[in-house]
Amino acid sequence: MTKDEAIQKAGGLRALARLLEITPAAVAQWDAIPKARIWQLKVTQPKWFKNEVLARKQHSKKQKQRI
């Protein structure tokens, strides 16, 4: 997930910062979302990552079929 995607899903930069319990300035400084914050979002907002999980499962099935 990109920083812009997270901001959009949260409803804005301030909303994302509130969700993560950090300042909007901290979010604004990111080039990419830190791994610890991705983990925090996966725990608190699993619906945001639903498509990512499905894509991983499909990829895994394809890998198993090749073997």
Secondary structure, 3 states (H helix, E strand, C coil): CCHHHHHHHHCCHHHHHHHHCCCHHHHHHCCCCCHHHHHHHHHHCHHHHHHHHHHHHHHHHHHHHHC
